[in-house]
Amino acid sequence: MLPLSDGLPARRFPVVTGALIAANIAVWVLYELPDLGSAVAQSSFYPCDVANSCDAPLPWVISWFTAMFMHGSWDHLLGNMLFLAIFGKNVEDAFGRLRYLAFYVAGGFAATALQTVMTLGFASDADARVPMLGASGAISAVLGAFLVLYPHARIKTLVLVFFVKIPAWAYLGGWFLYQLHEAHESLFAASADGSGVAFFAHVGGFVFGWIVARALLDAERIRPQPVPPHRSALRPFRTG
């Protein structure tokens, strides 16, 4: 279920979130589209490079960052940017721009780190040579932070042909449980997932985002905006 809105307008324009979206789109249009195969091979992250079992085009200390702005298809890009646009603006609003930017980049690193550990520890050598790319690890950190900051926000989404509003704790909690299940299946089940999705990166990013946001909120270093009370669609009868 793709989110359509969180019902929380930001208190100020989300400069960093907008810049991140623009950067991802620019990399896709200007760098990847002209020669997608070459771009993916050149600037993605390879877990095997961390173990010194392959020679990657870029050192892993650089490629973990460049891979955060790479995508494999229009669907991959637009799906990620949709989640970032909806949830990122409110996390940026609570964190402040510079702290949010640092958090986003660190979340991408944490996501890549967990996926790398699991791949090198439990997957095959061939799996370790598959390029990793995408902003979803960093965006997962944003989702984890949003769950801490706005658990009672109402996420508008389309279910079959109906628009419904789901509490953020249910929407994002369900999303995380699905990622955790698929991460387990993709590495440990006899029939691997095979979708090419780095689910442990999603898990790692989300957990990182939740922990950091929880710590900063408890320390009163970040300030979420008030969530308006949910208004029922049922209207009371007037008695006079």
C-alpha positions as CSV (number, residue, x, y, z in Angstrom):
1,M,0.0,0.0,0.0
2,L,1.6,3.2,-1.2
3,P,1.2,6.2,1.1
4,L,-0.6,9.2,-0.3
5,S,-0.4,11.6,2.7
6,D,0.4,11.8,6.4
7,G,-2.0,14.7,7.1
8,L,0.8,16.7,8.7
9,P,1.9,19.8,6.8
10,A,5.4,20.9,7.7
11,R,5.9,24.0,9.7
12,R,8.5,25.2,7.2
13,F,9.5,24.2,3.7
14,P,11.5,21.0,3.7
15,V,14.7,22.2,2.0
16,V,16.8,19.2,2.7
17,T,14.1,16.7,1.7
18,G,13.5,18.6,-1.5
19,A,17.2,18.7,-2.2
20,L,17.6,15.0,-1.7
21,I,14.7,14.3,-4.0
22,A,16.2,16.6,-6.6
23,A,19.6,15.0,-6.3
24,N,18.2,11.5,-6.7
25,I,16.2,12.5,-9.8
26,A,19.2,14.3,-11.3
27,V,21.5,11.3,-10.8
28,W,18.9,9.1,-12.5
29,V,18.2,11.4,-15.5
30,L,21.7,12.8,-16.1
31,Y,23.9,9.9,-15.1
32,E,22.1,6.6,-15.2
33,L,19.6,6.9,-18.0
34,P,22.2,7.5,-20.8
35,D,23.9,4.1,-19.9
36,L,22.1,2.4,-17.1
37,G,24.2,-0.8,-17.1
38,S,27.5,1.0,-17.0
39,A,26.3,3.5,-14.3
40,V,25.0,0.7,-12.0
41,A,28.2,-1.3,-12.4
42,Q,30.4,1.8,-11.7
43,S,28.8,3.5,-8.8
44,S,27.0,0.8,-6.8
45,F,28.2,-0.8,-3.6
46,Y,29.6,-4.3,-3.6
47,P,29.7,-6.2,-0.2
48,C,32.5,-8.4,-1.5
49,D,34.8,-5.3,-1.6
50,V,34.5,-5.0,2.1
51,A,35.9,-8.5,2.5
52,N,38.6,-7.9,-0.2
53,S,37.2,-10.7,-2.2
54,C,36.6,-8.7,-5.3
55,D,37.8,-5.5,-7.1
56,A,35.0,-3.0,-7.2
57,P,35.1,0.0,-9.5
58,L,35.0,2.4,-6.5
59,P,36.4,1.7,-3.0
60,W,33.6,0.7,-0.7
61,V,34.3,3.8,1.6
62,I,33.1,5.9,-1.4
63,S,30.5,3.6,-3.0
64,W,28.3,3.1,0.0
65,F,27.6,6.8,-0.4
66,T,27.2,7.0,-4.2
67,A,24.9,4.0,-4.1
68,M,22.5,5.9,-1.9
69,F,21.6,8.1,-5.0
70,M,21.4,5.2,-7.5
71,H,18.3,3.4,-8.7
72,G,17.6,0.5,-11.0
73,S,14.4,1.6,-12.6
74,W,11.8,4.4,-12.8
75,D,9.6,2.4,-10.4
76,H,12.5,2.0,-7.9
77,L,13.2,5.7,-8.0
78,L,9.6,7.0,-7.9
79,G,8.5,4.6,-5.1
80,N,11.5,5.7,-2.9
81,M,10.9,9.4,-3.6
82,L,7.2,9.1,-2.7
83,F,8.0,7.7,0.7
84,L,10.8,10.3,1.2
85,A,8.5,13.2,0.2
86,I,5.7,12.2,2.5
87,F,7.6,11.1,5.6
88,G,10.8,13.1,5.2
89,K,9.3,16.6,5.5
90,N,8.0,16.0,9.0
91,V,11.2,14.3,10.3
92,E,13.2,17.2,8.9
93,D,10.8,19.6,10.6
94,A,11.4,17.9,14.0
95,F,15.2,17.4,13.6
96,G,16.2,20.6,12.0
97,R,17.9,20.8,8.6
98,L,21.5,20.0,9.4
99,R,20.8,17.3,11.9
100,Y,18.3,15.7,9.5
101,L,20.9,15.7,6.7
102,A,23.5,14.0,8.9
103,F,20.8,11.6,10.2
104,Y,19.8,10.6,6.6
105,V,23.4,9.9,5.5
106,A,24.1,8.0,8.7
107,G,20.9,6.0,8.3
108,G,22.1,5.0,4.8
109,F,25.4,3.8,6.2
110,A,23.8,1.8,9.0
111,A,21.5,0.2,6.4
112,T,24.3,-0.7,4.1
113,A,26.4,-2.0,7.1
114,L,23.7,-4.5,8.3
115,Q,23.0,-5.8,4.8
116,T,26.8,-6.2,4.3
117,V,27.2,-8.1,7.5
118,M,24.3,-10.5,6.8
119,T,25.4,-11.0,3.2
120,L,29.0,-11.8,4.0
121,G,28.1,-13.9,7.0
122,F,25.2,-16.0,5.6
123,A,24.9,-15.5,1.8
124,S,26.9,-17.0,-1.0
125,D,30.0,-15.5,-2.6
126,A,27.9,-14.8,-5.7
127,D,25.4,-12.8,-3.6
128,A,28.3,-10.7,-2.2
129,R,29.1,-9.7,-5.8
130,V,25.7,-8.4,-6.6
131,P,25.7,-4.5,-6.6
132,M,23.6,-2.8,-4.0
133,L,22.0,0.5,-4.8
134,G,19.1,2.7,-3.8
135,A,17.9,5.3,-1.3
136,S,15.6,2.9,0.5
137,G,18.0,2.2,3.4
138,A,18.3,5.9,4.3
139,I,14.6,6.4,3.8
140,S,13.9,3.4,6.1
141,A,15.8,5.4,8.8
142,V,13.4,8.3,8.1
143,L,10.4,5.9,8.6
144,G,11.8,4.6,11.9
145,A,12.1,8.2,13.1
146,F,8.6,9.1,11.9
147,L,7.2,6.2,13.9
148,V,8.8,7.6,17.1
149,L,7.8,11.2,16.4
150,Y,4.3,10.8,15.0
151,P,2.9,7.3,15.9
152,H,-0.7,8.6,15.9
153,A,-0.5,10.4,12.5
154,R,-3.0,9.1,10.0
155,I,-1.5,7.7,6.8
156,K,-3.8,8.1,3.9
157,T,-3.5,5.1,1.4
158,L,-5.5,3.4,-1.2
159,V,-6.8,-0.1,-0.4
160,L,-8.4,-1.8,-3.4
161,V,-10.7,1.1,-4.5
162,F,-11.1,2.8,-1.1
163,F,-9.1,5.6,0.5
164,V,-8.4,4.7,4.1
165,K,-6.4,6.4,6.9
166,I,-4.3,4.1,8.9
167,P,-2.5,5.0,12.2
168,A,1.2,5.4,11.6
169,W,2.1,2.9,14.2
170,A,0.0,0.3,12.3
171,Y,1.2,1.3,8.9
172,L,4.9,1.5,9.6
173,G,4.8,-1.3,12.1
174,G,3.3,-3.6,9.5
175,W,5.8,-2.3,6.9
176,F,8.7,-3.2,9.3
177,L,7.4,-6.6,10.1
178,Y,7.1,-7.4,6.4
179,Q,10.7,-6.3,5.8
180,L,11.9,-8.4,8.7
181,H,10.0,-11.4,7.4
182,E,11.3,-11.0,3.9
183,A,14.9,-10.4,5.1
184,H,14.7,-13.8,7.0
185,E,13.3,-15.5,3.9
186,S,15.8,-14.0,1.5
187,L,18.8,-15.3,3.4
188,F,17.8,-18.3,5.5
189,A,14.9,-20.0,3.7
190,A,15.5,-22.8,1.2
191,S,13.8,-20.8,-1.6
192,A,15.5,-17.4,-1.4
193,D,13.5,-14.4,-2.2
194,G,15.2,-13.7,-5.5
195,S,13.7,-10.2,-5.9
196,G,17.0,-8.4,-5.6
197,V,15.7,-6.3,-2.7
198,A,18.2,-5.7,0.2
199,F,15.6,-6.3,2.9
200,F,18.2,-6.3,5.7
201,A,19.2,-2.8,4.6
202,H,15.6,-1.7,5.2
203,V,15.6,-3.4,8.6
204,G,18.9,-1.8,9.6
205,G,17.9,1.6,8.5
206,F,14.6,1.5,10.3
207,V,16.0,0.3,13.6
208,F,18.8,2.9,13.4
209,G,16.2,5.6,12.8
210,W,14.0,4.4,15.6
211,I,16.9,4.3,18.1
212,V,18.3,7.7,17.2
213,A,14.9,9.4,17.2
214,R,14.0,7.8,20.5
215,A,17.3,9.0,22.1
216,L,17.0,12.5,20.8
217,L,13.4,12.8,21.7
218,D,14.0,11.6,25.3
219,A,16.9,14.1,25.5
220,E,14.6,16.9,24.2
221,R,16.9,17.6,21.3
222,I,14.2,17.3,18.7
223,R,10.7,18.8,18.7
224,P,7.9,17.1,16.8
225,Q,4.9,19.1,15.8
226,P,1.5,18.4,17.5
227,V,-0.6,15.8,15.7
228,P,-4.2,17.0,15.2
229,P,-6.8,14.8,16.8
230,H,-8.5,12.3,14.5
231,R,-11.9,13.4,13.5
232,S,-14.5,10.7,13.0
233,A,-16.4,10.7,9.7
234,L,-19.6,10.1,11.7
235,R,-21.5,13.3,12.6
236,P,-23.7,13.5,15.7
237,F,-27.4,14.2,15.3
238,R,-28.5,17.6,16.3
239,T,-31.2,17.7,19.0
240,G,-32.3,21.2,18.4
